[in-house]
Amino acid sequence: MWDHEIRAMASTHAIIAASVFMATVLPAVTIRGFSVYGTHLLWLYSVSGTVTAVSVAVFWLLGISPPTKKHTLGYKLSRLFRSCVYFFLSCLFFHTVVVLYGAPLIESALETFSLAVLLTSLTTLRCLCVLGPNVQAWIRVFSRHGAMSVWDTCLQITVACTVVGAWVGAFPIPLDWDRPWQVWPVSCSLGAMIGFLTGLVAAPAWIHYHRKQLTYKCK
């Protein structure tokens, strides 16, 4: 029933996963001394920027975003402005949550906010691309049995995998192993990225194998 959407989803995720690979490999080739550990913030912003640009472009080209009833320039600019505000507020939200979970409040504030930017790029941005700046739609999707399409289910899986990956990535930090990837917030960033990539693979696969059991209410 949703074979076309599942194929489109798999193609979209393959492009986004390839952008993560390119955002890691190209700087390593062109920038002297670049590495995931040694210049972690540079890698983090490279991945965040690339995923943001590629996701917006791909979702726009596929027409995944919800249709707008108004086509005036003013409405589109208002929608873009609200999306940017939501993106920034999401960065502040993730920053606050990470601090509440034990990250330094003042020391390493830039690193903590950079992790928040990465988490926003991997989670909130997808919500903005699929659902638009609509808080009610976000609450619906992430409530129990709130998914109304395969893309809603995809959001649930990818966001959950990313957040859980970042959370699991924090476990090795207090261990006295003295490894370079234990420096804040390297392991959390890598955990979030691994979780995100896992979600990109798991979402279309899970939906494909459970498509006969999935039933969605009409919007």
N, CA and C atoms as a LAMMPS dump frame, in Angstrom:
ITEM: TIMESTEP
0
ITEM: NUMBER OF ATOMS
657
ITEM: BOX BOUNDS ff ff ff
-5.0000000000000000e+02 5.0000000000000000e+02
-5.0000000000000000e+02 5.0000000000000000e+02
-5.0000000000000000e+02 5.0000000000000000e+02
ITEM: ATOMS id mol type element x y z
1 1 1 N 0.825 -1.212 0
2 1 2 C 0 0 0
3 1 3 C 0.857 1.26 0
4 2 1 N 1.955 1.219 0.756
5 2 2 C 2.821 2.388 0.849
6 2 3 C 4.192 2.104 0.234
7 3 1 N 4.255 1.196 -0.729
8 3 2 C 5.545 0.833 -1.308
9 3 3 C 6.248 2.042 -1.911
10 4 1 N 5.482 2.903 -2.589
11 4 2 C 6.09 4.085 -3.208
12 4 3 C 6.678 5.006 -2.146
13 5 1 N 5.946 5.23 -1.055
14 5 2 C 6.44 6.101 0.009
15 5 3 C 7.64 5.487 0.716
16 6 1 N 7.625 4.176 0.89
17 6 2 C 8.763 3.514 1.542
18 6 3 C 10.012 3.629 0.68
19 7 1 N 9.85 3.459 -0.639
20 7 2 C 11.004 3.614 -1.538
21 7 3 C 11.518 5.053 -1.512
22 8 1 N 10.602 6.01 -1.509
23 8 2 C 11.01 7.416 -1.431
24 8 3 C 11.73 7.693 -0.122
25 9 1 N 11.236 7.1 0.957
26 9 2 C 11.867 7.274 2.263
27 9 3 C 13.271 6.684 2.275
28 10 1 N 13.413 5.469 1.736
29 10 2 C 14.721 4.818 1.701
30 10 3 C 15.717 5.626 0.867
31 11 1 N 15.254 6.172 -0.262
32 11 2 C 16.127 6.991 -1.108
33 11 3 C 16.541 8.271 -0.387
34 12 1 N 15.573 8.899 0.281
35 12 2 C 15.869 10.119 1.039
36 12 3 C 16.899 9.849 2.121
37 13 1 N 16.71 8.764 2.847
38 13 2 C 17.628 8.433 3.929
39 13 3 C 19.018 8.077 3.398
40 14 1 N 19.069 7.441 2.237
41 14 2 C 20.372 7.118 1.647
42 14 3 C 21.126 8.391 1.276
43 15 1 N 20.412 9.381 0.751
44 15 2 C 21.042 10.652 0.393
45 15 3 C 21.544 11.369 1.643
46 16 1 N 20.726 11.385 2.698
47 16 2 C 21.127 12.059 3.934
48 16 3 C 22.317 11.344 4.576
49 17 1 N 22.297 10.01 4.572
50 17 2 C 23.424 9.253 5.126
51 17 3 C 24.695 9.517 4.325
52 18 1 N 24.559 9.623 3.005
53 18 2 C 25.718 9.932 2.165
54 18 3 C 26.254 11.327 2.461
55 19 1 N 25.355 12.266 2.797
56 19 2 C 25.805 13.62 3.127
57 19 3 C 26.619 13.63 4.41
58 20 1 N 26.257 12.777 5.366
59 20 2 C 27.043 12.661 6.608
60 20 3 C 28.444 12.146 6.287
61 21 1 N 28.51 11.157 5.429
62 21 2 C 29.804 10.6 5.019
63 21 3 C 30.651 11.662 4.33
64 22 1 N 30.04 12.419 3.41
65 22 2 C 30.783 13.441 2.678
66 22 3 C 31.214 14.573 3.607
67 23 1 N 30.362 14.927 4.591
68 23 2 C 30.715 15.996 5.531
69 23 3 C 31.868 15.598 6.431
70 24 1 N 32.151 14.317 6.516
71 24 2 C 33.279 13.825 7.31
72 24 3 C 34.527 13.629 6.454
73 25 1 N 34.343 13.109 5.245
74 25 2 C 35.484 12.765 4.392
75 25 3 C 36.075 13.993 3.698
76 26 1 N 35.224 14.84 3.115
77 26 2 C 35.737 15.982 2.358
78 26 3 C 36.583 16.937 3.204
79 27 1 N 36.133 17.324 4.407
80 27 2 C 37.021 18.182 5.231
81 27 3 C 38.326 17.49 5.597
82 28 1 N 38.271 16.176 5.806
83 28 2 C 39.497 15.45 6.147
84 28 3 C 40.499 15.496 5.005
85 29 1 N 39.995 15.577 3.782
86 29 2 C 40.873 15.628 2.606
87 29 3 C 41.357 17.045 2.336
88 30 1 N 40.492 18.025 2.554
89 30 2 C 40.805 19.407 2.16
90 30 3 C 41.377 20.257 3.286
91 31 1 N 41.096 19.929 4.544
92 31 2 C 41.547 20.752 5.671
93 31 3 C 42.647 20.02 6.424
94 32 1 N 43.768 20.648 6.54
95 32 2 C 44.912 20.019 7.211
96 32 3 C 44.637 19.885 8.706
97 33 1 N 44.881 18.707 9.241
98 33 2 C 44.706 18.466 10.659
99 33 3 C 43.277 18.175 11.077
100 34 1 N 42.374 18.066 10.12
101 34 2 C 40.979 17.794 10.463
102 34 3 C 40.822 16.351 10.912
103 35 1 N 40.074 16.17 12.01
104 35 2 C 39.738 14.829 12.47
105 35 3 C 38.5 14.917 13.349
106 36 1 N 37.809 13.809 13.482
107 36 2 C 36.592 13.786 14.288
108 36 3 C 36.914 14.094 15.748
109 37 1 N 38.065 13.623 16.235
110 37 2 C 38.451 13.856 17.623
111 37 3 C 39.19 15.183 17.795
112 38 1 N 40.223 15.386 16.972
113 38 2 C 41.094 16.541 17.144
114 38 3 C 40.41 17.873 16.884
115 39 1 N 39.563 17.934 15.891
116 39 2 C 38.804 19.154 15.58
117 39 3 C 37.311 18.81 15.624
118 40 1 N 36.885 18.368 16.8
119 40 2 C 35.539 17.798 16.906
120 40 3 C 34.449 18.814 16.607
121 41 1 N 34.586 20.047 17.107
122 41 2 C 33.544 21.039 16.868
123 41 3 C 33.43 21.378 15.385
124 42 1 N 34.559 21.398 14.685
125 42 2 C 34.532 21.642 13.248
126 42 3 C 33.791 20.519 12.533
127 43 1 N 34.067 19.28 12.941
128 43 2 C 33.337 18.142 12.357
129 43 3 C 31.86 18.225 12.689
130 44 1 N 31.557 18.588 13.932
131 44 2 C 30.171 18.641 14.379
132 44 3 C 29.38 19.647 13.558
133 45 1 N 29.939 20.84 13.354
134 45 2 C 29.223 21.854 12.583
135 45 3 C 29.208 21.533 11.093
136 46 1 N 30.219 20.847 10.623
137 46 2 C 30.223 20.407 9.233
138 46 3 C 29.077 19.436 8.969
139 47 1 N 28.899 18.478 9.872
140 47 2 C 27.819 17.506 9.739
141 47 3 C 26.465 18.18 9.921
142 48 1 N 26.34 19.042 10.927
143 48 2 C 25.066 19.714 11.195
144 48 3 C 24.633 20.554 9.997
145 49 1 N 25.563 21.338 9.457
146 49 2 C 25.232 22.187 8.321
147 49 3 C 24.874 21.387 7.08
148 50 1 N 25.629 20.319 6.836
149 50 2 C 25.37 19.506 5.654
150 50 3 C 24.039 18.784 5.758
151 51 1 N 23.759 18.174 6.909
152 51 2 C 22.488 17.472 7.099
153 51 3 C 21.32 18.446 6.983
154 52 1 N 21.468 19.643 7.532
155 52 2 C 20.405 20.641 7.446
156 52 3 C 20.121 21.015 6.002
157 53 1 N 21.167 21.354 5.251
158 53 2 C 20.993 21.779 3.864
159 53 3 C 20.423 20.657 2.999
160 54 1 N 20.978 19.462 3.131
161 54 2 C 20.534 18.341 2.305
162 54 3 C 19.107 17.928 2.667
163 55 1 N 18.786 17.893 3.951
164 55 2 C 17.437 17.495 4.372
165 55 3 C 16.386 18.462 3.845
166 56 1 N 16.638 19.756 4.008
167 56 2 C 15.681 20.751 3.52
168 56 3 C 15.487 20.612 2.014
169 57 1 N 16.598 20.453 1.28
170 57 2 C 16.506 20.344 -0.174
171 57 3 C 15.755 19.084 -0.602
172 58 1 N 16.079 17.955 -0.002
173 58 2 C 15.469 16.691 -0.402
174 58 3 C 13.983 16.653 -0.048
175 59 1 N 13.631 17.056 1.169
176 59 2 C 12.224 17.036 1.563
177 59 3 C 11.406 18.026 0.735
178 60 1 N 12.008 19.152 0.378
179 60 2 C 11.299 20.129 -0.461
180 60 3 C 11.088 19.584 -1.866
181 61 1 N 12.112 18.945 -2.431
182 61 2 C 11.988 18.392 -3.778
183 61 3 C 10.972 17.255 -3.829
184 62 1 N 10.907 16.462 -2.76
185 62 2 C 9.954 15.355 -2.717
186 62 3 C 8.533 15.816 -2.387
187 63 1 N 8.416 17.038 -1.9
188 63 2 C 7.096 17.542 -1.528
189 63 3 C 6.533 16.867 -0.292
190 64 1 N 7.419 16.509 0.644
191 64 2 C 6.975 15.842 1.866
192 64 3 C 6.323 16.822 2.826
193 65 1 N 6.77 18.072 2.805
194 65 2 C 6.234 19.067 3.729
195 65 3 C 4.734 19.221 3.533
196 66 1 N 3.999 19.518 4.6
197 66 2 C 2.551 19.668 4.48
198 66 3 C 2.185 20.812 3.556
199 67 1 N 1.153 20.654 2.721
200 67 2 C 0.761 21.721 1.797
201 67 3 C 0.258 22.94 2.547
202 68 1 N 0.539 24.092 2.012
203 68 2 C 0.085 25.336 2.619
204 68 3 C -1.124 25.866 1.867
205 69 1 N -2.1 26.339 2.608
206 69 2 C -3.304 26.881 1.992
207 69 3 C -3.064 28.269 1.425
208 70 1 N -2.101 28.959 1.994
209 70 2 C -1.798 30.302 1.531
210 70 3 C -0.484 30.268 0.757
211 71 1 N -0.449 30.936 -0.371
212 71 2 C 0.74 30.921 -1.221
213 71 3 C 1.353 32.309 -1.35
214 72 1 N 0.939 33.241 -0.505
215 72 2 C 1.489 34.586 -0.578
216 72 3 C 2.916 34.595 -0.061
217 73 1 N 3.679 35.548 -0.542
218 73 2 C 5.068 35.658 -0.133
219 73 3 C 5.168 35.946 1.363
220 74 1 N 4.261 36.779 1.858
221 74 2 C 4.287 37.116 3.28
222 74 3 C 4.074 35.896 4.16
223 75 1 N 3.143 35.014 3.748
224 75 2 C 2.881 33.808 4.537
225 75 3 C 4.09 32.876 4.518
226 76 1 N 4.712 32.733 3.353
227 76 2 C 5.875 31.861 3.254
228 76 3 C 7.036 32.4 4.085
229 77 1 N 7.219 33.721 4.075
230 77 2 C 8.285 34.31 4.885
231 77 3 C 7.98 34.142 6.373
232 78 1 N 6.697 34.289 6.743
233 78 2 C 6.308 34.076 8.136
234 78 3 C 6.571 32.633 8.554
235 79 1 N 6.26 31.695 7.668
236 79 2 C 6.483 30.277 7.962
237 79 3 C 7.977 29.983 8.113
238 80 1 N 8.788 30.59 7.242
239 80 2 C 10.236 30.417 7.329
240 80 3 C 10.775 31.016 8.62
241 81 1 N 10.285 32.19 8.992
242 81 2 C 10.733 32.838 10.22
243 81 3 C 10.382 31.992 11.438
244 82 1 N 9.145 31.458 11.472
245 82 2 C 8.737 30.631 12.606
246 82 3 C 9.573 29.353 12.677
247 83 1 N 9.925 28.797 11.534
248 83 2 C 10.77 27.598 11.516
249 83 3 C 12.142 27.903 12.096
250 84 1 N 12.704 29.06 11.74
251 84 2 C 14.014 29.451 12.275
252 84 3 C 13.934 29.666 13.787
253 85 1 N 12.824 30.275 14.253
254 85 2 C 12.645 30.484 15.693
255 85 3 C 12.545 29.144 16.411
256 86 1 N 11.783 28.205 15.851
257 86 2 C 11.645 26.881 16.451
258 86 3 C 12.996 26.179 16.507
259 87 1 N 13.788 26.338 15.444
260 87 2 C 15.104 25.705 15.407
261 87 3 C 15.972 26.245 16.544
262 88 1 N 15.979 27.575 16.715
263 88 2 C 16.795 28.178 17.766
264 88 3 C 16.297 27.779 19.155
265 89 1 N 14.972 27.798 19.343
266 89 2 C 14.416 27.397 20.637
267 89 3 C 14.73 25.937 20.944
268 90 1 N 14.76 25.102 19.907
269 90 2 C 15.112 23.697 20.109
270 90 3 C 16.569 23.564 20.567
271 91 1 N 17.457 24.393 20.012
272 91 2 C 18.852 24.387 20.453
273 91 3 C 18.943 24.734 21.938
274 92 1 N 18.19 25.757 22.344
275 92 2 C 18.181 26.141 23.758
276 92 3 C 17.594 25.035 24.628
277 93 1 N 16.548 24.379 24.122
278 93 2 C 15.918 23.294 24.876
279 93 3 C 16.893 22.143 25.09
280 94 1 N 17.547 21.689 24.017
281 94 2 C 18.505 20.588 24.148
282 94 3 C 19.679 20.993 25.034
283 95 1 N 20.117 22.234 24.916
284 95 2 C 21.221 22.709 25.757
285 95 3 C 20.828 22.62 27.231
286 96 1 N 19.613 23.063 27.547
287 96 2 C 19.135 23.023 28.932
288 96 3 C 19.027 21.59 29.436
289 97 1 N 18.47 20.709 28.609
290 97 2 C 18.32 19.309 29.011
291 97 3 C 19.675 18.664 29.264
292 98 1 N 20.639 18.922 28.383
293 98 2 C 21.97 18.329 28.549
294 98 3 C 22.624 18.837 29.833
295 99 1 N 22.456 20.124 30.131
296 99 2 C 23.002 20.675 31.375
297 99 3 C 22.336 20.03 32.587
298 100 1 N 21.027 19.849 32.524
299 100 2 C 20.311 19.219 33.636
300 100 3 C 20.748 17.77 33.838
301 101 1 N 21.236 17.144 32.757
302 101 2 C 21.717 15.776 32.876
303 101 3 C 23.169 15.701 33.319
304 102 1 N 23.787 16.854 33.608
305 102 2 C 25.115 16.812 34.203
306 102 3 C 26.218 17.512 33.445
307 103 1 N 25.926 18.089 32.288
308 103 2 C 26.966 18.811 31.551
309 103 3 C 27.336 20.09 32.303
310 104 1 N 28.581 20.57 32.154
311 104 2 C 28.993 21.79 32.855
312 104 3 C 28.139 22.987 32.432
313 105 1 N 27.751 23.808 33.403
314 105 2 C 26.89 24.955 33.108
315 105 3 C 27.659 26.074 32.417
316 106 1 N 28.841 26.408 32.94
317 106 2 C 29.635 27.499 32.384
318 106 3 C 30.803 26.951 31.576
319 107 1 N 31.565 26.078 32.201
320 107 2 C 32.71 25.467 31.508
321 107 3 C 32.213 24.597 30.354
322 108 1 N 32.882 24.687 29.233
323 108 2 C 32.525 23.911 28.031
324 108 3 C 31.118 24.249 27.528
325 109 1 N 30.682 25.501 27.747
326 109 2 C 29.344 25.902 27.293
327 109 3 C 29.248 25.841 25.772
328 110 1 N 30.317 26.217 25.074
329 110 2 C 30.302 26.168 23.612
330 110 3 C 30.141 24.735 23.122
331 111 1 N 30.853 23.816 23.745
332 111 2 C 30.749 22.411 23.351
333 111 3 C 29.34 21.875 23.605
334 112 1 N 28.754 22.267 24.739
335 112 2 C 27.403 21.808 25.058
336 112 3 C 26.393 22.355 24.065
337 113 1 N 26.507 23.642 23.738
338 113 2 C 25.573 24.232 22.77
339 113 3 C 25.777 23.629 21.382
340 114 1 N 27.009 23.295 21.046
341 114 2 C 27.281 22.669 19.751
342 114 3 C 26.607 21.309 19.657
343 115 1 N 26.64 20.549 20.755
344 115 2 C 25.915 19.28 20.781
345 115 3 C 24.42 19.521 20.615
346 116 1 N 23.903 20.585 21.24
347 116 2 C 22.479 20.915 21.1
348 116 3 C 22.138 21.254 19.652
349 117 1 N 23.034 21.94 18.964
350 117 2 C 22.815 22.256 17.551
351 117 3 C 22.773 20.975 16.724
352 118 1 N 23.667 20.043 17.011
353 118 2 C 23.673 18.776 16.292
354 118 3 C 22.371 18.013 16.519
355 119 1 N 21.938 17.913 17.775
356 119 2 C 20.702 17.196 18.085
357 119 3 C 19.501 17.854 17.399
358 120 1 N 19.487 19.177 17.364
359 120 2 C 18.4 19.886 16.686
360 120 3 C 18.411 19.602 15.19
361 121 1 N 19.598 19.585 14.596
362 121 2 C 19.714 19.311 13.162
363 121 3 C 19.243 17.91 12.805
364 122 1 N 19.417 16.961 13.735
365 122 2 C 19.055 15.573 13.465
366 122 3 C 17.616 15.237 13.84
367 123 1 N 16.991 16.057 14.682
368 123 2 C 15.644 15.733 15.167
369 123 3 C 14.624 16.805 14.808
370 124 1 N 14.758 17.982 15.404
371 124 2 C 13.776 19.046 15.193
372 124 3 C 13.672 19.441 13.732
373 125 1 N 14.802 19.475 13.043
374 125 2 C 14.776 19.863 11.631
375 125 3 C 13.888 18.931 10.817
376 126 1 N 13.934 17.626 11.12
377 126 2 C 13.089 16.673 10.388
378 126 3 C 11.612 16.949 10.683
379 127 1 N 11.298 17.312 11.921
380 127 2 C 9.916 17.661 12.248
381 127 3 C 9.47 18.891 11.464
382 128 1 N 10.359 19.876 11.34
383 128 2 C 10.024 21.075 10.583
384 128 3 C 9.834 20.751 9.108
385 129 1 N 10.651 19.844 8.582
386 129 2 C 10.538 19.48 7.166
387 129 3 C 9.263 18.696 6.875
388 130 1 N 8.884 17.807 7.775
389 130 2 C 7.739 16.924 7.533
390 130 3 C 6.429 17.553 8.011
391 131 1 N 6.458 18.192 9.183
392 131 2 C 5.227 18.691 9.801
393 131 3 C 5.077 20.196 9.73
394 132 1 N 6.181 20.902 9.471
395 132 2 C 6.131 22.348 9.487
396 132 3 C 6.181 22.87 10.915
397 133 1 N 6.167 24.208 11.085
398 133 2 C 6.202 24.787 12.44
399 133 3 C 4.835 24.711 13.106
400 134 1 N 4.434 23.492 13.422
401 134 2 C 3.107 23.229 13.973
402 134 3 C 3.261 22.381 15.232
403 135 1 N 3.236 23.02 16.396
404 135 2 C 3.466 22.317 17.65
405 135 3 C 2.406 21.257 17.893
406 136 1 N 1.146 21.559 17.525
407 136 2 C 0.061 20.59 17.724
408 136 3 C 0.325 19.312 16.946
409 137 1 N 0.834 19.446 15.719
410 137 2 C 1.16 18.267 14.922
411 137 3 C 2.304 17.486 15.546
412 138 1 N 3.278 18.183 16.109
413 138 2 C 4.394 17.499 16.766
414 138 3 C 3.91 16.702 17.964
415 139 1 N 3.049 17.333 18.771
416 139 2 C 2.513 16.641 19.944
417 139 3 C 1.712 15.418 19.514
418 140 1 N 0.952 15.56 18.436
419 140 2 C 0.149 14.429 17.946
420 140 3 C 1.051 13.276 17.526
421 141 1 N 2.082 13.574 16.754
422 141 2 C 2.948 12.516 16.216
423 141 3 C 3.648 11.752 17.332
424 142 1 N 4.103 12.465 18.372
425 142 2 C 4.879 11.815 19.421
426 142 3 C 4.03 11.375 20.604
427 143 1 N 2.718 11.443 20.443
428 143 2 C 1.828 10.851 21.428
429 143 3 C 1.534 9.407 21.022
430 144 1 N 0.926 8.655 21.896
431 144 2 C 0.656 7.253 21.605
432 144 3 C -0.366 7.13 20.474
433 145 1 N -0.055 6.322 19.494
434 145 2 C -0.92 6.085 18.337
435 145 3 C -1.24 7.385 17.597
436 146 1 N -0.277 8.321 17.584
437 146 2 C -0.532 9.602 16.936
438 146 3 C -0.093 9.675 15.485
439 147 1 N 0.616 8.666 14.993
440 147 2 C 1.1 8.692 13.617
441 147 3 C -0.053 8.548 12.63
442 148 1 N -0.058 9.391 11.593
443 148 2 C -1.092 9.342 10.566
444 148 3 C -0.533 9.016 9.19
445 149 1 N 0.764 8.763 9.103
446 149 2 C 1.384 8.422 7.826
447 149 3 C 2.692 7.704 8.109
448 150 1 N 3.259 7.134 7.057
449 150 2 C 4.544 6.45 7.225
450 150 3 C 5.633 7.439 7.611
451 151 1 N 5.502 8.691 7.172
452 151 2 C 6.507 9.692 7.532
453 151 3 C 6.417 10.055 8.998
454 152 1 N 5.21 10.031 9.561
455 152 2 C 5.068 10.256 10.999
456 152 3 C 5.762 9.144 11.781
457 153 1 N 5.545 7.897 11.354
458 153 2 C 6.214 6.766 12.004
459 153 3 C 7.72 6.864 11.858
460 154 1 N 8.165 7.313 10.7
461 154 2 C 9.595 7.505 10.466
462 154 3 C 10.165 8.528 11.431
463 155 1 N 9.436 9.615 11.664
464 155 2 C 9.882 10.625 12.62
465 155 3 C 10.044 10.023 14.004
466 156 1 N 9.068 9.235 14.431
467 156 2 C 9.124 8.621 15.756
468 156 3 C 10.39 7.775 15.91
469 157 1 N 10.697 6.989 14.892
470 157 2 C 11.835 6.068 14.975
471 157 3 C 13.162 6.811 14.937
472 158 1 N 13.324 7.722 13.984
473 158 2 C 14.612 8.41 13.833
474 158 3 C 14.908 9.324 15.017
475 159 1 N 13.903 10.042 15.5
476 159 2 C 14.118 10.925 16.647
477 159 3 C 14.465 10.107 17.888
478 160 1 N 13.738 9.017 18.117
479 160 2 C 14.011 8.168 19.283
480 160 3 C 15.416 7.588 19.208
481 161 1 N 15.821 7.089 18.052
482 161 2 C 17.162 6.507 17.901
483 161 3 C 18.248 7.55 18.152
484 162 1 N 18.039 8.773 17.668
485 162 2 C 19.04 9.827 17.848
486 162 3 C 19.194 10.207 19.307
487 163 1 N 18.073 10.427 19.994
488 163 2 C 18.12 10.838 21.396
489 163 3 C 18.697 9.728 22.261
490 164 1 N 18.281 8.495 22.02
491 164 2 C 18.818 7.371 22.792
492 164 3 C 20.312 7.207 22.517
493 165 1 N 20.727 7.393 21.268
494 165 2 C 22.144 7.288 20.932
495 165 3 C 22.979 8.313 21.674
496 166 1 N 22.491 9.564 21.759
497 166 2 C 23.222 10.602 22.498
498 166 3 C 23.281 10.273 23.983
499 167 1 N 22.183 9.735 24.504
500 167 2 C 22.141 9.374 25.932
501 167 3 C 23.117 8.236 26.243
502 168 1 N 23.124 7.207 25.412
503 168 2 C 24.043 6.083 25.61
504 168 3 C 25.488 6.545 25.46
505 169 1 N 25.71 7.506 24.548
506 169 2 C 27.067 8.001 24.338
507 169 3 C 27.663 8.685 25.553
508 170 1 N 26.821 9.106 26.495
509 170 2 C 27.332 9.774 27.698
510 170 3 C 27.887 8.799 28.727
511 171 1 N 27.555 7.525 28.627
512 171 2 C 27.971 6.548 29.638
513 171 3 C 29.492 6.408 29.77
514 172 1 N 30.271 6.393 28.677
515 172 2 C 31.728 6.183 28.843
516 172 3 C 32.466 7.396 29.38
517 173 1 N 31.849 8.591 29.388
518 173 2 C 32.586 9.806 29.744
519 173 3 C 33.201 9.737 31.142
520 174 1 N 32.471 9.328 32.197
521 174 2 C 33.085 9.315 33.539
522 174 3 C 34.064 8.178 33.781
523 175 1 N 34.16 7.224 32.875
524 175 2 C 35.069 6.095 33.07
525 175 3 C 36.513 6.546 32.902
526 176 1 N 37.393 6.019 33.71
527 176 2 C 38.794 6.445 33.729
528 176 3 C 39.604 5.663 32.698
529 177 1 N 39.248 5.848 31.431
530 177 2 C 39.959 5.166 30.355
531 177 3 C 40.962 6.09 29.656
532 178 1 N 40.759 7.398 29.815
533 178 2 C 41.655 8.393 29.225
534 178 3 C 41.771 8.223 27.711
535 179 1 N 40.629 8.067 27.061
536 179 2 C 40.595 7.955 25.604
537 179 3 C 40.205 9.305 24.985
538 180 1 N 40.682 9.608 23.77
539 180 2 C 40.356 10.912 23.161
540 180 3 C 38.869 11.092 22.89
541 181 1 N 38.142 9.996 22.656
542 181 2 C 36.717 10.129 22.362
543 181 3 C 35.874 10.284 23.626
544 182 1 N 36.527 10.297 24.805
545 182 2 C 35.799 10.536 26.051
546 182 3 C 35.739 12.021 26.413
547 183 1 N 36.425 12.859 25.66
548 183 2 C 36.382 14.303 25.903
549 183 3 C 34.995 14.823 25.54
550 184 1 N 34.444 15.664 26.397
551 184 2 C 33.108 16.222 26.161
552 184 3 C 33.116 17.114 24.93
553 185 1 N 32.125 16.979 24.004
554 185 2 C 31.007 16.026 23.992
555 185 3 C 31.167 14.984 22.883
556 186 1 N 32.405 14.51 22.685
557 186 2 C 32.69 13.651 21.531
558 186 3 C 31.825 12.394 21.537
559 187 1 N 31.803 11.677 22.647
560 187 2 C 31.065 10.408 22.669
561 187 3 C 29.559 10.626 22.503
562 188 1 N 29.031 11.716 23.063
563 188 2 C 27.599 12.007 22.898
564 188 3 C 27.279 12.355 21.446
565 189 1 N 28.16 13.126 20.818
566 189 2 C 27.946 13.482 19.414
567 189 3 C 28.009 12.248 18.523
568 190 1 N 29.014 11.4 18.776
569 190 2 C 29.132 10.175 17.989
570 190 3 C 27.942 9.25 18.258
571 191 1 N 27.51 9.172 19.526
572 191 2 C 26.354 8.351 19.851
573 191 3 C 25.102 8.841 19.145
574 192 1 N 24.901 10.175 19.129
575 192 2 C 23.749 10.744 18.429
576 192 3 C 23.818 10.457 16.94
577 193 1 N 25.015 10.576 16.366
578 193 2 C 25.15 10.332 14.929
579 193 3 C 24.932 8.863 14.591
580 194 1 N 25.477 7.975 15.411
581 194 2 C 25.266 6.544 15.18
582 194 3 C 23.789 6.202 15.336
583 195 1 N 23.142 6.768 16.355
584 195 2 C 21.715 6.54 16.531
585 195 3 C 20.91 7.072 15.365
586 196 1 N 21.291 8.252 14.865
587 196 2 C 20.6 8.847 13.716
588 196 3 C 20.723 7.962 12.484
589 197 1 N 21.942 7.524 12.188
590 197 2 C 22.152 6.654 11.026
591 197 3 C 21.428 5.323 11.191
592 198 1 N 21.402 4.809 12.421
593 198 2 C 20.643 3.588 12.693
594 198 3 C 19.161 3.804 12.417
595 199 1 N 18.649 4.966 12.839
596 199 2 C 17.246 5.278 12.585
597 199 3 C 16.942 5.401 11.101
598 200 1 N 17.881 5.957 10.328
599 200 2 C 17.675 6.086 8.89
600 200 3 C 17.514 4.716 8.227
601 201 1 N 18.227 3.737 8.748
602 201 2 C 18.123 2.378 8.203
603 201 3 C 16.918 1.649 8.776
604 202 1 N 16.712 1.813 10.077
605 202 2 C 15.67 1.046 10.762
606 202 3 C 14.269 1.494 10.385
607 203 1 N 14.063 2.784 10.165
608 203 2 C 12.705 3.294 9.914
609 203 3 C 12.059 2.68 8.672
610 204 1 N 12.671 2.802 7.48
611 204 2 C 12.028 2.188 6.314
612 204 3 C 11.949 0.675 6.405
613 205 1 N 12.966 0.044 7.032
614 205 2 C 12.941 -1.413 7.164
615 205 3 C 11.791 -1.849 8.074
616 206 1 N 11.627 -1.179 9.21
617 206 2 C 10.56 -1.535 10.156
618 206 3 C 9.189 -1.303 9.516
619 207 1 N 9.024 -0.171 8.843
620 207 2 C 7.745 0.126 8.208
621 207 3 C 7.439 -0.883 7.105
622 208 1 N 8.472 -1.284 6.356
623 208 2 C 8.258 -2.248 5.28
624 208 3 C 7.774 -3.591 5.819
625 209 1 N 8.418 -4.065 6.873
626 209 2 C 8.07 -5.393 7.396
627 209 3 C 6.796 -5.384 8.237
628 210 1 N 6.321 -4.203 8.63
629 210 2 C 5.091 -4.118 9.417
630 210 3 C 3.982 -3.373 8.663
631 211 1 N 4.137 -3.221 7.359
632 211 2 C 3.179 -2.403 6.611
633 211 3 C 1.776 -2.999 6.621
634 212 1 N 1.669 -4.319 6.741
635 212 2 C 0.344 -4.937 6.753
636 212 3 C -0.372 -4.698 8.08
637 213 1 N 0.4 -4.48 9.137
638 213 2 C -0.212 -4.25 10.448
639 213 3 C -0.473 -2.771 10.724
640 214 1 N 0.158 -1.893 9.929
641 214 2 C 0.014 -0.462 10.171
642 214 3 C -1.309 0.047 9.622
643 215 1 N -2.039 0.743 10.445
644 215 2 C -3.276 1.39 10.022
645 215 3 C -3.234 2.836 10.496
646 216 1 N -3.555 3.75 9.599
647 216 2 C -3.487 5.155 9.931
648 216 3 C -4.874 5.781 9.802
649 217 1 N -5.171 6.657 10.747
650 217 2 C -6.41 7.391 10.659
651 217 3 C -6.292 8.454 9.569
652 218 1 N -7.396 8.797 8.983
653 218 2 C -7.4 9.814 7.942
654 218 3 C -7.137 11.167 8.59
655 219 1 N -6.349 12.001 7.893
656 219 2 C -6.065 13.333 8.413
657 219 3 C -7.31 14.209 8.262
